[in-house]
Amino acid sequence: MSSNTVQQRFGGCQVVLCTLDMLSNAQLRNRGITKLIPIKYLIIDEASQIDVNDYIPVFTLFASSLEKVCCIGDNKQLPPFGQESNEDLKSIFEISHLTDKTTFLNIQYRMPPTIGQFISQYIYEGQLQSNPGHPVAGQTCYFIDVSGGKEELHDTSWMV
């Protein structure tokens, strides 16, 4: 892509959406996109799934222009990809000097409150509240012990 094409396509852009890996990709930089649109603010979604070492290229490449970084994620959900086979991989939320700068969003809106209460009690030490206006609010949730059951194929699903 020529510099004129880059200017035509990306000139005036203020927001770039891409993966962290793509942002550190040499081809993106070589085409002048990150020069045309300096990376000042970086928002990283699902940050708990990214190993801390994977941040180094971006932080190194954009150290002169980066003003603020916001990592969004939940270290109690998904760990960094590959941690099950390499326990040394760490989430950015496991770095002690950054833990002081985190904000716990204590209201969840996705799960029905009955499920949310269970998750709050057993995962978040009772700190997670549920949206009382959830459309499934007030319904009872039951947990059934199926440890002694035998799974059987039923159409394309398994059933106990």
N, C-alpha and C positions, 0 to 999 in steps of 0.2 A: 504494500500500500504506500503510495507516495505521500509526501508531507501535505500536498494540496488536498488529497483525498481524506487524509486524517483530519485536516482542518475543516473540510466540508462536512464530514460525518459527525465529528465530535466537538467542533467549535461551538462554544456557548453552553456545553454540557456542564452541569454542576454536580451531578451524581453519577457514579459509575458502580454498577452492580456486577460483581464477579466473585469467584472463589479466592481464598487467600493464596492458593497455589498459583492461580492465574495472575494475580497482582505481582507476584515475584517472578513471573515468566519474562525472560529476556526479550522475546519477540514483541511483547506488549510495550516494553520500554524502548526497544529499538525502533519501533514505528512512531515513537514520539507522543504516544497517547498520554503517558503520565507526565510529560513535560508540558503538554497543552493543558492538561487538567491536573494540577499539582494535588497530591494526596495530603490534605490537611486534617481531615477527620476520617477515622476508620471505625466502622461499626462491624463487629464480627459476631454473627449469629451462630448458635450451637458451638460456642467457644470451648465448652468442656470436652468436646470430642476431638479437639486438636492438641497434639503433643506440643509442649512448650518450645521444643526445638524448631518446630515448623513456623514459629513466629519470627525467628532470627533473620531470615532473608528480608522480609518486609520491613522490620524495624531498622535493619541496617541500610537498606536501599532508600528509605524515605525518612531517615533520621532528621534531615535538614528541613523537611516540609511538614512533617507530622506535628500537629498541635494537640490533638486529643484522640484517645483510643477508648472505645467502649466495647467491652466483651459481654455478650449476652449468652447465658447458658445455665445449666443446672448440673453441678458435679454429682448430684445424687441420682441422676438419670443415666446418661450414657457416658462412659469413660472415653479417653482418647482411643481412636481407632487402633487396634492392634494390642491394647494393653492386656488382653487375656493371654497372649503368648509372650509378652514382654512387660513384666511388672514395673520396669524402670521408667516407662512412659508416664509423664505427669501432665495433668490438666493445668491450665493457667490459674484455676481456682484453688490449686494445691500449693501455690507459692506463698509462703507465709507473709512476706512484706506486702503482697497485693490483697490478701484476705481482709486486711483492715479497711480497704477501700471498696469493699463490695456492699451492695444493697440487696437485701432479701425482699423480693416481691411476695408479700404474704397473703395475697388473695388469688385463688385460682378460679378461672371461669369456664374451663373445659369440661371437667367431670361433674356428674351429679353430686350434690353435697354428701350423700351417704357414702359414696366411694371416696370422695375427697376427705371425709372425716377419718376413714380407715388409713388412707395414705398419710394424712397429717400425723396421726397417732404413732404409726409404726416407722415412718421414714423421716418426718420433720419435727419430731419431739413435740407435737401438738401446736406448732407455730403457724401452720398453713390453714388459712380460713377459706371457706367456699362461698361463692356467690349465692346468696339466698334467693335471688331471682332466677336461678337456673330453671329451665323448663321441666326438668325432671325432679325438682325439689320436692321433698315430702314423701317420696316413694321409698319403700323399704328395700334394702339390699341384703341378700343372704349369701353366705359363703358355705359351700357344700364340700365336705371332705370326700375326695374321690381316690384317696391313696390306695384303697383296697380294691378298686374297680378295675375292670379289664376294658381296654379300648377296643372298639369295633369300627370298621370302616362302614360309613353310611353315606352313600352317594360319593361326594368328593370331600367329605369331612370325616373327622373321627368323633366318636361319641362314647361316653362311659355309661 
